């Protein structure tokens, strides 16, 4: 998991044109039966110890998956496409737009964050900049439990604070920590003050 975020950064070195990749295998029936329930194990290529099914689903959530079917004789009989993953160009664009992890108060740089599908891929959410936001590892794992709500309006990120943080009517707020957009906002304030 230490290699996960840097290996997906657009500037990471490649091996034969492909980014460094952590290969994880899990039986399909274990993944389908236990997705998010904490039962079952997976294996990281080259590591003897198993990882939990929760760790497997976290890796799928952030890095995607490519289905490879191996029959009982050990022959590869199907090779799926890993289209769920954001491309390096999409990652760079999202990082420029968001600036850092989008959760207010978090200062983890966008280059060290993961790209989160606002509408989950499993629910038909596209792998596109209009559906991806930067979240640090912690906020990505804790999003559902934290109460933060995220939505996209015409490709722009909006966030709503959890009920325990904002009393009264919770409001959707535009979010950006992009230096260019923050500079634009400061200049607009300065023009308004001088008028």
SETORBA-594294 format. One record per residue: residue number from 1; residue in three letters; x, y, z of N, C-alpha, C in turn. Coordinates in Angstrom, 2 decimals, padded with zeros to 5 digits. Layout:
+-----+------+---------+---------+---------+---------+---------+---------+---------+---------+---------+
: seq : type :    n.px :    n.py :    n.pz :   ca.px :   ca.py :   ca.pz :    c.px :    c.py :    c.pz :
+-----+------+---------+---------+---------+---------+---------+---------+---------+---------+---------+
: NUM :  ALA :       X :       Y :       Z :       X :       Y :       Z :       X :       Y :       Z :
...
+-----+------+---------+---------+---------+---------+---------+---------+---------+---------+---------+
//
This chain:
+-----+------+---------+---------+---------+---------+---------+---------+---------+---------+---------+
: seq : type :    n.px :    n.py :    n.pz :   ca.px :   ca.py :   ca.pz :    c.px :    c.py :    c.pz :
+-----+------+---------+---------+---------+---------+---------+---------+---------+---------+---------+
:   1 :  UNK :  000.81 : -001.18 :  000.00 :  000.00 :  000.00 :  000.00 :  000.86 :  001.26 :  000.00 :
:   2 :  UNK :  002.10 :  001.12 :  000.48 :  003.01 :  002.26 :  000.47 :  003.29 :  002.69 : -000.96 :
:   3 :  UNK :  003.34 :  001.75 : -001.89 :  003.63 :  002.04 : -003.29 :  002.41 :  002.51 : -004.06 :
:   4 :  UNK :  001.21 :  002.33 : -003.51 : -000.02 :  002.55 : -004.26 : -000.14 :  003.96 : -004.82 :
:   5 :  UNK : -000.10 :  004.98 : -003.97 : -000.29 :  006.35 : -004.43 :  000.83 :  006.81 : -005.35 :
:   6 :  UNK :  002.12 :  006.64 : -004.97 :  003.16 :  007.11 : -005.89 :  003.14 :  006.38 : -007.23 :
:   7 :  UNK :  002.76 :  005.12 : -007.25 :  002.79 :  004.39 : -008.52 :  001.74 :  004.90 : -009.49 :
:   8 :  UNK :  000.69 :  005.56 : -008.99 : -000.36 :  006.08 : -009.85 : -000.17 :  007.54 : -010.22 :
:   9 :  UNK :  000.83 :  008.20 : -009.66 :  001.07 :  009.60 : -009.99 :  001.54 :  009.70 : -011.43 :
:  10 :  UNK :  001.12 :  010.75 : -012.11 :  001.45 :  010.92 : -013.51 :  002.93 :  011.02 : -013.80 :
:  11 :  UNK :  003.73 :  011.43 : -012.83 :  005.17 :  011.63 : -013.03 :  005.99 :  010.41 : -012.62 :
:  12 :  UNK :  005.35 :  009.35 : -012.20 :  006.08 :  008.17 : -011.74 :  006.82 :  007.50 : -012.89 :
:  13 :  UNK :  007.99 :  006.93 : -012.58 :  008.70 :  006.20 : -013.62 :  007.91 :  004.96 : -014.04 :
:  14 :  UNK :  008.20 :  004.49 : -015.23 :  007.49 :  003.32 : -015.73 :  008.48 :  002.19 : -015.99 :
:  15 :  UNK :  007.93 :  001.00 : -016.10 :  008.71 : -000.18 : -016.43 :  008.12 : -000.72 : -017.72 :
:  16 :  UNK :  008.88 : -000.62 : -018.79 :  008.37 : -001.05 : -020.09 :  007.14 : -000.27 : -020.52 :
:  17 :  UNK :  007.05 :  001.00 : -020.11 :  005.92 :  001.85 : -020.48 :  004.74 :  001.76 : -019.53 :
:  18 :  UNK :  004.76 :  000.85 : -018.59 :  003.65 :  000.70 : -017.64 :  004.10 :  001.17 : -016.27 :
:  19 :  UNK :  003.18 :  001.79 : -015.49 :  003.55 :  002.22 : -014.14 :  003.79 :  001.01 : -013.24 :
:  20 :  UNK :  004.52 :  001.25 : -012.16 :  004.70 :  000.18 : -011.17 :  003.31 : -000.28 : -010.72 :
:  21 :  UNK :  003.13 : -001.57 : -010.62 :  001.81 : -002.13 : -010.32 :  001.93 : -003.14 : -009.19 :
:  22 :  UNK :  001.00 : -003.06 : -008.25 :  000.90 : -004.06 : -007.19 : -000.15 : -005.06 : -007.65 :
:  23 :  UNK :  000.27 : -006.30 : -007.85 : -000.66 : -007.35 : -008.28 : -001.26 : -008.04 : -007.07 :
:  24 :  UNK : -002.57 : -008.06 : -007.00 : -003.28 : -008.71 : -005.91 : -004.23 : -009.72 : -006.52 :
:  25 :  UNK : -004.24 : -010.92 : -005.99 : -005.17 : -011.92 : -006.49 : -006.14 : -012.33 : -005.37 :
:  26 :  UNK : -007.36 : -012.63 : -005.79 : -008.40 : -013.06 : -004.86 : -009.36 : -013.95 : -005.65 :
:  27 :  UNK : -009.92 : -014.94 : -005.00 : -010.91 : -015.78 : -005.68 : -012.18 : -014.97 : -005.89 :
:  28 :  UNK : -012.74 : -015.07 : -007.09 : -013.93 : -014.30 : -007.43 : -015.08 : -014.57 : -006.46 :
:  29 :  UNK : -015.26 : -015.83 : -006.10 : -016.37 : -016.15 : -005.20 : -016.18 : -015.52 : -003.82 :
:  30 :  UNK : -014.92 : -015.40 : -003.36 : -014.68 : -014.74 : -002.07 : -014.98 : -013.25 : -002.17 :
:  31 :  UNK : -014.54 : -012.64 : -003.26 : -014.77 : -011.20 : -003.45 : -016.25 : -010.90 : -003.56 :
:  32 :  UNK : -016.96 : -011.66 : -004.38 : -018.40 : -011.41 : -004.58 : -019.21 : -011.70 : -003.33 :
:  33 :  UNK : -018.87 : -012.75 : -002.59 : -019.64 : -013.14 : -001.41 : -019.36 : -012.23 : -000.22 :
:  34 :  UNK : -018.16 : -011.68 : -000.18 : -017.74 : -010.97 :  001.04 : -017.41 : -009.51 :  000.83 :
:  35 :  UNK : -017.72 : -008.93 : -000.33 : -017.31 : -007.56 : -000.63 : -017.73 : -006.63 :  000.50 :
:  36 :  UNK : -016.73 : -006.08 :  001.18 : -016.97 : -005.13 :  002.26 : -017.40 : -005.75 :  003.58 :
:  37 :  UNK : -017.44 : -007.10 :  003.67 : -017.90 : -007.72 :  004.90 : -016.76 : -008.23 :  005.78 :
:  38 :  UNK : -015.54 : -008.14 :  005.30 : -014.40 : -008.50 :  006.13 : -014.03 : -009.96 :  006.15 :
:  39 :  UNK : -014.61 : -010.80 :  005.30 : -014.29 : -012.23 :  005.28 : -013.53 : -012.55 :  004.00 :
:  40 :  UNK : -012.58 : -013.48 :  004.09 : -011.80 : -013.88 :  002.93 : -010.43 : -013.22 :  002.94 :
:  41 :  UNK : -009.58 : -013.66 :  002.01 : -008.22 : -013.13 :  001.93 : -007.82 : -012.94 :  000.47 :
:  42 :  UNK : -006.75 : -012.19 :  000.28 : -006.15 : -012.02 : -001.03 : -004.65 : -012.15 : -000.87 :
:  43 :  UNK : -003.95 : -012.16 : -001.99 : -002.50 : -012.32 : -001.98 : -001.86 : -011.25 : -002.84 :
:  44 :  UNK : -000.80 : -010.64 : -002.33 :  000.02 : -009.71 : -003.11 :  001.11 : -010.53 : -003.76 :
:  45 :  UNK :  001.29 : -010.34 : -005.06 :  002.29 : -011.09 : -005.80 :  003.66 : -010.91 : -005.17 :
:  46 :  UNK :  004.33 : -012.02 : -004.85 :  005.67 : -011.98 : -004.28 :  005.71 : -011.90 : -002.76 :
:  47 :  UNK :  004.55 : -011.86 : -002.10 :  004.49 : -011.77 : -000.63 :  003.80 : -013.02 : -000.12 :
:  48 :  UNK :  004.39 : -013.67 :  000.87 :  003.84 : -014.92 :  001.38 :  002.59 : -014.72 :  002.23 :
:  49 :  UNK :  002.55 : -013.65 :  003.00 :  001.42 : -013.42 :  003.90 :  000.19 : -012.97 :  003.12 :
:  50 :  UNK : -000.98 : -013.35 :  003.61 : -002.23 : -012.92 :  002.96 : -002.60 : -011.52 :  003.44 :
:  51 :  UNK : -003.52 : -010.88 :  002.71 : -004.11 : -009.60 :  003.13 : -005.61 : -009.82 :  003.28 :
:  52 :  UNK : -006.24 : -009.00 :  004.08 : -007.67 : -009.15 :  004.34 : -008.49 : -008.77 :  003.11 :
:  53 :  UNK : -009.72 : -009.25 :  003.07 : -010.62 : -008.89 :  001.97 : -010.89 : -007.39 :  001.99 :
:  54 :  UNK : -010.88 : -006.77 :  003.19 : -011.06 : -005.32 :  003.27 : -009.90 : -004.60 :  002.58 :
:  55 :  UNK : -008.68 : -005.10 :  002.76 : -007.52 : -004.50 :  002.07 : -007.65 : -004.69 :  000.57 :
:  56 :  UNK : -008.14 : -005.85 :  000.14 : -008.36 : -006.10 : -001.29 : -009.36 : -005.10 : -001.85 :
:  57 :  UNK : -010.49 : -004.91 : -001.16 : -011.51 : -003.99 : -001.67 : -011.02 : -002.55 : -001.64 :
:  58 :  UNK : -010.17 : -002.17 : -000.67 : -009.57 : -000.83 : -000.67 : -008.69 : -000.63 : -001.89 :
:  59 :  UNK : -007.89 : -001.64 : -002.22 : -007.03 : -001.54 : -003.40 : -007.86 : -001.46 : -004.68 :
:  60 :  UNK : -008.95 : -002.21 : -004.75 : -009.83 : -002.13 : -005.91 : -010.46 : -000.74 : -006.00 :
:  61 :  UNK : -010.86 : -000.21 : -004.86 : -011.49 :  001.11 : -004.83 : -010.55 :  002.20 : -005.34 :
:  62 :  UNK : -009.28 :  002.10 : -005.01 : -008.35 :  003.16 : -005.40 : -007.59 :  002.87 : -006.68 :
:  63 :  UNK : -007.28 :  001.62 : -006.93 : -006.45 :  001.30 : -008.08 : -007.16 :  000.58 : -009.19 :
:  64 :  UNK : -008.38 :  000.13 : -008.93 : -009.12 : -000.57 : -009.95 : -008.82 : -002.05 : -009.96 :
:  65 :  UNK : -009.40 : -002.70 : -010.92 : -009.21 : -004.13 : -011.03 : -009.20 : -004.53 : -012.49 :
:  66 :  UNK : -008.56 : -005.62 : -012.77 : -008.58 : -006.23 : -014.08 : -008.87 : -007.70 : -013.85 :
:  67 :  UNK : -009.98 : -008.15 : -014.38 : -010.39 : -009.53 : -014.15 : -009.60 : -010.46 : -015.07 :
:  68 :  UNK : -008.93 : -011.41 : -014.46 : -008.19 : -012.45 : -015.18 : -008.73 : -013.77 : -014.67 :
:  69 :  UNK : -009.27 : -014.58 : -015.57 : -009.85 : -015.86 : -015.19 : -008.86 : -016.96 : -015.54 :
:  70 :  UNK : -008.51 : -017.78 : -014.55 : -007.60 : -018.90 : -014.72 : -008.40 : -020.17 : -014.41 :
:  71 :  UNK : -008.39 : -021.11 : -015.35 : -009.17 : -022.33 : -015.14 : -008.45 : -023.28 : -014.19 :
:  72 :  UNK : -009.09 : -024.42 : -013.90 : -008.53 : -025.39 : -012.95 : -007.20 : -025.97 : -013.40 :
:  73 :  UNK : -006.93 : -025.94 : -014.71 : -005.67 : -026.46 : -015.24 : -004.56 : -025.41 : -015.21 :
:  74 :  UNK : -004.90 : -024.17 : -014.83 : -003.90 : -023.10 : -014.75 : -003.75 : -022.30 : -016.03 :
:  75 :  UNK : -004.70 : -022.41 : -016.95 : -004.64 : -021.69 : -018.20 : -005.47 : -020.41 : -018.10 :
:  76 :  UNK : -004.93 : -019.28 : -018.61 : -005.70 : -018.02 : -018.64 : -006.75 : -018.17 : -019.73 :
:  77 :  UNK : -008.02 : -018.06 : -019.33 : -009.11 : -018.22 : -020.29 : -009.87 : -016.93 : -020.55 :
:  78 :  UNK : -009.62 : -015.88 : -019.76 : -010.26 : -014.58 : -019.99 : -009.38 : -013.49 : -019.40 :
:  79 :  UNK : -009.29 : -012.38 : -020.11 : -008.50 : -011.23 : -019.66 : -009.35 : -009.99 : -019.85 :
:  80 :  UNK : -009.76 : -009.39 : -018.74 : -010.61 : -008.20 : -018.80 : -009.79 : -006.94 : -018.97 :
:  81 :  UNK : -010.50 : -005.83 : -019.11 : -009.88 : -004.52 : -019.30 : -009.93 : -003.73 : -017.99 :
:  82 :  UNK : -008.86 : -003.01 : -017.64 : -008.85 : -002.25 : -016.38 : -009.40 : -000.83 : -016.54 :
:  83 :  UNK : -010.45 : -000.62 : -017.33 : -010.94 :  000.72 : -017.64 : -011.45 :  001.51 : -016.44 :
:  84 :  UNK : -011.61 :  000.90 : -015.30 : -012.12 :  001.59 : -014.12 : -011.13 :  002.63 : -013.59 :
:  85 :  UNK : -009.86 :  002.47 : -013.87 : -008.82 :  003.35 : -013.34 : -008.76 :  004.68 : -014.09 :
:  86 :  UNK : -008.52 :  005.74 : -013.37 : -008.30 :  007.04 : -014.00 : -006.95 :  007.03 : -014.71 :
:  87 :  UNK : -006.89 :  007.62 : -015.88 : -005.64 :  007.68 : -016.63 : -004.70 :  008.70 : -016.00 :
:  88 :  UNK : -003.40 :  008.65 : -016.31 : -002.49 :  009.67 : -015.80 : -002.92 :  011.09 : -016.17 :
:  89 :  UNK : -003.43 :  011.28 : -017.38 : -003.88 :  012.62 : -017.79 : -005.08 :  013.07 : -016.96 :
:  90 :  UNK : -006.03 :  012.16 : -016.69 : -007.18 :  012.51 : -015.85 : -006.73 :  012.84 : -014.43 :
:  91 :  UNK : -005.76 :  012.09 : -013.93 : -005.23 :  012.34 : -012.59 : -004.59 :  013.73 : -012.51 :
:  92 :  UNK : -003.79 :  014.06 : -013.51 : -003.13 :  015.38 : -013.50 : -004.17 :  016.50 : -013.53 :
:  93 :  UNK : -005.17 :  016.37 : -014.40 : -006.21 :  017.40 : -014.50 : -006.97 :  017.55 : -013.18 :
:  94 :  UNK : -007.33 :  016.42 : -012.57 : -008.07 :  016.45 : -011.30 : -007.21 :  017.06 : -010.20 :
:  95 :  UNK : -005.92 :  016.72 : -010.19 : -005.00 :  017.29 : -009.19 : -004.89 :  018.80 : -009.35 :
:  96 :  UNK : -004.81 :  019.27 : -010.58 : -004.73 :  020.72 : -010.81 : -006.02 :  021.42 : -010.38 :
:  97 :  UNK : -007.15 :  020.81 : -010.66 : -008.43 :  021.41 : -010.28 : -008.60 :  021.48 : -008.77 :
:  98 :  UNK : -008.26 :  020.37 : -008.06 : -008.55 :  020.28 : -006.63 : -007.45 :  020.85 : -005.74 :
:  99 :  UNK : -006.20 :  020.75 : -006.13 : -005.10 :  021.32 : -005.35 : -004.60 :  020.45 : -004.22 :
: 100 :  UNK : -005.50 :  019.95 : -003.38 : -005.17 :  019.04 : -002.27 : -006.35 :  018.10 : -002.09 :
: 101 :  UNK : -006.30 :  017.29 : -001.05 : -007.49 :  016.53 : -000.64 : -008.61 :  017.55 : -000.46 :
: 102 :  UNK : -009.80 :  017.27 : -000.98 : -010.86 :  018.28 : -000.98 : -011.56 :  018.47 :  000.37 :
: 103 :  UNK : -011.29 :  017.62 :  001.34 : -011.94 :  017.78 :  002.65 : -011.37 :  019.03 :  003.32 :
: 104 :  UNK : -012.22 :  019.98 :  003.71 : -011.74 :  021.21 :  004.33 : -010.84 :  020.93 :  005.53 :
: 105 :  UNK : -009.73 :  021.65 :  005.58 : -008.76 :  021.51 :  006.65 : -007.67 :  020.50 :  006.37 :
: 106 :  UNK : -007.87 :  019.62 :  005.38 : -006.85 :  018.63 :  005.05 : -005.82 :  019.27 :  004.12 :
: 107 :  UNK : -004.56 :  019.08 :  004.43 : -003.50 :  019.70 :  003.64 : -002.66 :  018.70 :  002.84 :
: 108 :  UNK : -003.14 :  017.46 :  002.72 : -002.40 :  016.46 :  001.95 : -002.40 :  016.91 :  000.49 :
: 109 :  UNK : -001.22 :  017.07 : -000.12 : -001.15 :  017.54 : -001.51 : -001.88 :  016.60 : -002.47 :
: 110 :  UNK : -002.40 :  017.17 : -003.54 : -003.14 :  016.38 : -004.53 : -002.27 :  015.27 : -005.10 :
: 111 :  UNK : -000.97 :  015.51 : -005.25 : -000.08 :  014.49 : -005.80 :  000.06 :  013.27 : -004.91 :
: 112 :  UNK : -000.32 :  013.41 : -003.65 : -000.26 :  012.27 : -002.72 : -001.66 :  011.73 : -002.41 :
: 113 :  UNK : -002.65 :  012.21 : -003.14 : -004.02 :  011.77 : -002.88 : -004.46 :  010.71 : -003.89 :
: 114 :  UNK : -005.62 :  010.17 : -003.64 : -006.23 :  009.18 : -004.52 : -007.40 :  009.86 : -005.22 :
: 115 :  UNK : -007.77 :  009.35 : -006.38 : -008.92 :  009.91 : -007.09 : -010.14 :  009.04 : -006.75 :
: 116 :  UNK : -011.15 :  009.70 : -006.20 : -012.37 :  009.03 : -005.74 : -013.48 :  009.21 : -006.77 :
: 117 :  UNK : -014.16 :  008.11 : -007.12 : -015.35 :  008.20 : -007.97 : -016.49 :  008.75 : -007.11 :
: 118 :  UNK : -017.01 :  009.95 : -007.42 : -018.10 :  010.54 : -006.64 : -019.33 :  009.65 : -006.76 :
: 119 :  UNK : -019.73 :  009.31 : -007.96 : -020.74 :  008.27 : -008.17 : -019.93 :  006.99 : -008.35 :
: 120 :  UNK : -020.06 :  006.02 : -007.46 : -019.22 :  004.83 : -007.51 : -019.27 :  004.13 : -008.87 :
: 121 :  UNK : -018.13 :  003.62 : -009.27 : -018.03 :  002.89 : -010.53 : -019.01 :  001.73 : -010.57 :
: 122 :  UNK : -019.18 :  001.06 : -009.43 : -020.10 : -000.08 : -009.35 : -021.55 :  000.34 : -009.59 :
: 123 :  UNK : -021.86 :  001.63 : -009.40 : -023.21 :  002.14 : -009.62 : -023.33 :  002.85 : -010.97 :
: 124 :  UNK : -022.35 :  002.64 : -011.83 : -022.41 :  003.24 : -013.17 : -021.70 :  004.57 : -013.29 :
: 125 :  UNK : -021.02 :  005.01 : -012.23 : -020.29 :  006.28 : -012.29 : -019.13 :  006.19 : -013.27 :
: 126 :  UNK : -018.98 :  007.17 : -014.15 : -017.92 :  007.11 : -015.15 : -016.55 :  007.41 : -014.57 :
: 127 :  UNK : -015.52 :  006.89 : -015.21 : -014.15 :  007.21 : -014.86 : -013.78 :  008.42 : -015.70 :
: 128 :  UNK : -014.13 :  009.59 : -015.18 : -013.97 :  010.85 : -015.90 : -013.70 :  011.95 : -014.87 :
: 129 :  UNK : -013.03 :  013.01 : -015.30 : -012.74 :  014.11 : -014.38 : -014.00 :  014.73 : -013.80 :
: 130 :  UNK : -015.13 :  014.62 : -014.51 : -016.40 :  015.16 : -014.00 : -016.98 :  014.29 : -012.88 :
: 131 :  UNK : -016.33 :  013.17 : -012.58 : -016.81 :  012.27 : -011.53 : -015.68 :  011.86 : -010.59 :
: 132 :  UNK : -014.54 :  012.56 : -010.63 : -013.42 :  012.21 : -009.77 : -012.96 :  013.40 : -008.95 :
: 133 :  UNK : -012.60 :  013.13 : -007.70 : -012.07 :  014.17 : -006.80 : -010.87 :  013.62 : -006.04 :
: 134 :  UNK : -010.01 :  014.52 : -005.60 : -008.83 :  014.13 : -004.81 : -009.22 :  013.95 : -003.35 :
: 135 :  UNK : -008.90 :  012.79 : -002.82 : -009.06 :  012.51 : -001.39 : -007.78 :  011.85 : -000.91 :
: 136 :  UNK : -007.30 :  012.27 :  000.26 : -006.14 :  011.60 :  000.84 : -006.54 :  010.19 :  001.24 :
: 137 :  UNK : -005.56 :  009.36 :  001.52 : -005.83 :  007.96 :  001.86 : -006.83 :  007.86 :  003.01 :
: 138 :  UNK : -006.61 :  008.64 :  004.07 : -007.48 :  008.57 :  005.26 : -008.91 :  008.96 :  004.91 :
: 139 :  UNK : -009.09 :  010.12 :  004.27 : -010.45 :  010.58 :  003.98 : -011.15 :  009.68 :  002.95 :
: 140 :  UNK : -010.38 :  009.07 :  002.06 : -010.98 :  008.15 :  001.09 : -011.54 :  006.93 :  001.81 :
: 141 :  UNK : -010.79 :  006.40 :  002.78 : -011.24 :  005.21 :  003.51 : -012.39 :  005.54 :  004.46 :
: 142 :  UNK : -012.38 :  006.76 :  005.00 : -013.35 :  007.12 :  006.04 : -014.54 :  007.93 :  005.52 :
: 143 :  UNK : -014.65 :  008.13 :  004.22 : -015.67 :  009.02 :  003.67 : -017.08 :  008.62 :  004.09 :
: 144 :  UNK : -017.43 :  007.37 :  003.95 : -018.79 :  006.94 :  004.29 : -019.09 :  007.14 :  005.77 :
: 145 :  UNK : -018.13 :  006.87 :  006.63 : -018.35 :  006.99 :  008.07 : -018.26 :  008.43 :  008.56 :
: 146 :  UNK : -017.59 :  009.30 :  007.82 : -017.33 :  010.66 :  008.29 : -018.54 :  011.59 :  008.19 :
: 147 :  UNK : -019.43 :  011.34 :  007.24 : -020.58 :  012.21 :  007.07 : -020.41 :  013.29 :  006.03 :
: 148 :  UNK : -019.19 :  013.46 :  005.47 : -018.99 :  014.43 :  004.39 : -019.74 :  013.94 :  003.16 :
: 149 :  UNK : -020.40 :  014.86 :  002.46 : -021.10 :  014.53 :  001.22 : -020.42 :  015.29 :  000.08 :
: 150 :  UNK : -020.25 :  014.61 : -001.05 : -019.59 :  015.20 : -002.21 : -020.50 :  015.05 : -003.41 :
: 151 :  UNK : -020.58 :  016.10 : -004.22 : -021.29 :  016.00 : -005.48 : -020.57 :  016.84 : -006.52 :
: 152 :  UNK : -020.90 :  016.57 : -007.78 : -020.32 :  017.32 : -008.89 : -021.45 :  018.06 : -009.59 :
: 153 :  UNK : -021.23 :  019.34 : -009.86 : -022.19 :  020.15 : -010.62 : -021.46 :  020.63 : -011.87 :
: 154 :  UNK : -021.83 :  020.08 : -013.02 : -021.18 :  020.42 : -014.30 : -019.66 :  020.34 : -014.20 :
: 155 :  UNK : -019.16 :  019.31 : -013.52 : -017.72 :  019.08 : -013.40 : -017.03 :  019.82 : -012.28 :
: 156 :  UNK : -017.77 :  020.65 : -011.53 : -017.19 :  021.38 : -010.39 : -017.55 :  020.67 : -009.09 :
: 157 :  UNK : -016.60 :  020.63 : -008.16 : -016.77 :  019.90 : -006.91 : -017.53 :  020.74 : -005.90 :
: 158 :  UNK : -018.51 :  020.12 : -005.24 : -019.19 :  020.73 : -004.11 : -019.16 :  019.73 : -002.96 :
: 159 :  UNK : -019.13 :  020.28 : -001.74 : -019.05 :  019.45 : -000.55 : -020.02 :  019.97 :  000.50 :
: 160 :  UNK : -020.55 :  019.05 :  001.29 : -021.44 :  019.41 :  002.40 : -020.86 :  018.82 :  003.67 :
: 161 :  UNK : -020.73 :  019.64 :  004.71 : -020.16 :  019.20 :  005.98 : -021.07 :  018.19 :  006.66 :
: 162 :  UNK : -020.50 :  017.33 :  007.49 : -021.33 :  016.36 :  008.22 : -022.19 :  017.07 :  009.26 :
: 163 :  UNK : -023.31 :  016.44 :  009.66 : -024.21 :  017.07 :  010.62 : -023.56 :  017.39 :  011.96 :
: 164 :  UNK : -022.57 :  016.61 :  012.36 : -021.92 :  016.86 :  013.65 : -021.00 :  018.08 :  013.60 :
: 165 :  UNK : -020.69 :  018.56 :  012.40 : -019.79 :  019.71 :  012.26 : -020.53 :  021.00 :  011.95 :
: 166 :  UNK : -021.64 :  020.90 :  011.24 : -022.38 :  022.09 :  010.84 : -023.80 :  021.99 :  011.38 :
: 167 :  UNK : -024.12 :  022.88 :  012.29 : -025.46 :  022.85 :  012.88 : -026.44 :  023.60 :  011.97 :
: 168 :  UNK : -027.70 :  023.31 :  012.13 : -028.71 :  023.98 :  011.31 : -028.75 :  023.40 :  009.90 :
: 169 :  UNK : -029.14 :  024.24 :  008.97 : -029.25 :  023.80 :  007.57 : -027.85 :  023.63 :  006.97 :
: 170 :  UNK : -027.54 :  022.40 :  006.59 : -026.24 :  022.13 :  005.96 : -026.29 :  022.64 :  004.53 :
: 171 :  UNK : -025.20 :  023.26 :  004.08 : -025.16 :  023.86 :  002.75 : -024.09 :  023.21 :  001.89 :
: 172 :  UNK : -024.39 :  023.12 :  000.59 : -023.38 :  022.70 : -000.38 : -022.47 :  023.87 : -000.66 :
: 173 :  UNK : -021.16 :  023.63 : -000.67 : -020.18 :  024.69 : -000.93 : -019.24 :  024.24 : -002.04 :
: 174 :  UNK : -018.89 :  025.19 : -002.91 : -017.88 :  024.90 : -003.93 : -016.55 :  024.70 : -003.24 :
: 175 :  UNK : -015.77 :  023.77 : -003.77 : -014.49 :  023.44 : -003.17 : -013.39 :  023.55 : -004.20 :
: 176 :  UNK : -012.33 :  024.24 : -003.85 : -011.10 :  024.18 : -004.63 : -009.97 :  024.69 : -003.77 :
: 177 :  UNK : -008.84 :  024.08 : -003.96 : -007.63 :  024.59 : -003.34 : -006.60 :  024.80 : -004.44 :
: 178 :  UNK : -007.09 :  024.85 : -005.69 : -006.24 :  025.12 : -006.84 : -005.71 :  026.54 : -006.72 :
: 179 :  UNK : -004.41 :  026.71 : -006.87 : -003.80 :  028.04 : -006.71 : -004.35 :  029.04 : -007.71 :
: 180 :  UNK : -004.60 :  028.62 : -008.94 : -005.11 :  029.58 : -009.93 : -006.51 :  030.04 : -009.58 :
: 181 :  UNK : -007.37 :  029.12 : -009.16 : -008.74 :  029.53 : -008.79 : -008.75 :  030.35 : -007.52 :
: 182 :  UNK : -007.84 :  030.05 : -006.58 : -007.77 :  030.85 : -005.36 : -007.27 :  032.25 : -005.68 :
: 183 :  UNK : -006.33 :  032.38 : -006.61 : -005.84 :  033.69 : -007.03 : -006.97 :  034.49 : -007.68 :
: 184 :  UNK : -007.77 :  033.83 : -008.52 : -008.92 :  034.50 : -009.14 : -009.88 :  035.02 : -008.06 :
: 185 :  UNK : -010.14 :  034.23 : -007.03 : -011.06 :  034.64 : -005.97 : -010.53 :  035.85 : -005.22 :
: 186 :  UNK : -009.22 :  035.88 : -004.94 : -008.61 :  037.02 : -004.25 : -008.72 :  038.27 : -005.12 :
: 187 :  UNK : -008.45 :  038.14 : -006.41 : -008.54 :  039.29 : -007.31 : -009.97 :  039.82 : -007.39 :
: 188 :  UNK : -010.95 :  038.92 : -007.41 : -012.37 :  039.37 : -007.43 : -012.70 :  040.14 : -006.17 :
: 189 :  UNK : -012.22 :  039.67 : -005.01 : -012.46 :  040.40 : -003.75 : -011.82 :  041.77 : -003.77 :
: 190 :  UNK : -010.58 :  041.86 : -004.28 : -009.89 :  043.14 : -004.34 : -010.61 :  044.12 : -005.26 :
: 191 :  UNK : -011.13 :  043.66 : -006.38 : -011.87 :  044.53 : -007.31 : -013.15 :  045.02 : -006.63 :
: 192 :  UNK : -013.83 :  044.14 : -005.91 : -015.06 :  044.51 : -005.21 : -014.78 :  045.56 : -004.14 :
: 193 :  UNK : -013.68 :  045.44 : -003.42 : -013.35 :  046.40 : -002.36 : -013.03 :  047.78 : -002.92 :
: 194 :  UNK : -012.44 :  047.81 : -004.11 : -012.05 :  049.10 : -004.69 : -013.20 :  049.80 : -005.41 :
: 195 :  UNK : -014.28 :  049.08 : -005.67 : -015.41 :  049.70 : -006.40 : -016.30 :  050.51 : -005.51 :
+-----+------+---------+---------+---------+---------+---------+---------+---------+---------+---------+
//
